[in-house]
Amino acid sequence: MSSAENRCSLCREPAVARLTGPERRLCAAHFIEDAGARVLAAMKHECMVSPGDRVAVGLSGGKDSTALLLLLHRFLPTLGATPVAVTVDEGIAGYREETLRAARDLTGELGVEHAIVTFADLFGEDLDRLLVGRESQGCTVCGVLRRRALAEAVKRVGATKLATGHNLDDEAQSVLMNVLRGDLPRLRQDTSTGQPGHFVPRIKPLAVLSEKEIVTYLLLRAYYRDLPECPYAGTALRSEVRTMLAGLEHRRPGTMVRLLQFRDGVRGSARAAEPAKALSTCRICGELTSGEVCQVCRLLGKGE
């Protein structure tokens, strides 16, 4: 690429990133501005927050949640809303300690309220102990319990919305995983509406940014930290799908966006065809479930 081609499309400064849809090259300052503008536009277009909302920001300390808090700390006040960070400590030795430190450092710097809930407090044991003797994959168990822990954290801080750091890659991977599993109910599921008295609406402001764009954003703002990967991450189908989808996106740019468009089309058709099925309450803990006993209680052996 010639030096002329490697210039920002807006100011002719050296470009740091090349983006598609529309095609453009951006310098550091304009890339940061562009990423923020896309997130804010998505929040407004999808009416993610309302004036007076207290938004719980899921903060693991990793790259996605760090970018999420940085952006929401900037934008929520302009929308009349307030951020509060919530962190789940699963109790993963050699991993969670460092990410918790990163989360505390960030909330301290930004002056954002920060609440932490632990698996040990909520479920009696940390994740490492809960997985001993189980055939279930670590990500499967953790995913179920983390959702419940986040819901509890949201209740404790009195939040009206929960923002999670799912990016474009995450969302596209989930769509493809549900297709590969033949899991139509999960593909149709929409958590953005919430359920009064049980869980608040979830929002995903970063779903318009790819993982690569988020890393670039953090590097340019000097917030990127090289933290260890969760030791259970490689046990899931997601790791295989991530590799496959990355190859498809490289060869056929726009694949991830098209997967999300496919998902939204499925959800729209499902809503038009039949109303959402009513959920019942778990006979053990009283939380919402599609069956008699919820997944959390089954995992903890309370339904036996």
Number of C-alpha atoms within 10 A of each C-alpha: 5 6 8 10 12 18 20 22 17 12 12 14 17 17 22 17 18 16 11 9 7 6 8 14 22 24 21 19 16 19 22 18 13 14 18 20 14 16 21 20 13 17 19 14 9 11 10 18 22 15 12 12 18 21 28 32 29 24 31 24 25 20 21 21 24 24 22 24 28 17 18 22 21 15 19 21 14 11 16 13 18 22 24 25 27 27 25 22 21 21 18 15 13 12 15 20 13 14 22 19 12 19 22 20 13 20 20 12 9 12 11 16 15 19 18 17 17 20 20 15 12 13 15 12 15 18 21 14 13 19 15 9 7 11 7 12 15 19 19 13 18 18 11 14 23 19 13 18 24 23 17 18 23 25 16 13 17 13 20 21 24 27 26 22 23 20 23 23 21 17 21 23 25 19 20 21 19 15 14 11 10 11 12 13 11 14 18 20 13 14 12 15 12 15 12 9 9 13 21 21 19 20 24 20 25 29 22 19 19 18 18 12 19 23 17 19 24 18 13 15 14 9 15 17 15 8 14 12 13 13 13 14 13 14 14 13 16 17 12 13 17 18 11 13 18 16 13 14 14 10 10 11 14 13 17 23 18 12 18 20 13 14 21 15 13 16 18 12 12 15 12 9 9 8 8 11 7 8 13 15 16 19 15 14 12 12 18 19 16 13 12 14 21 22 18 22 18 12 15 14 9 12 15 7
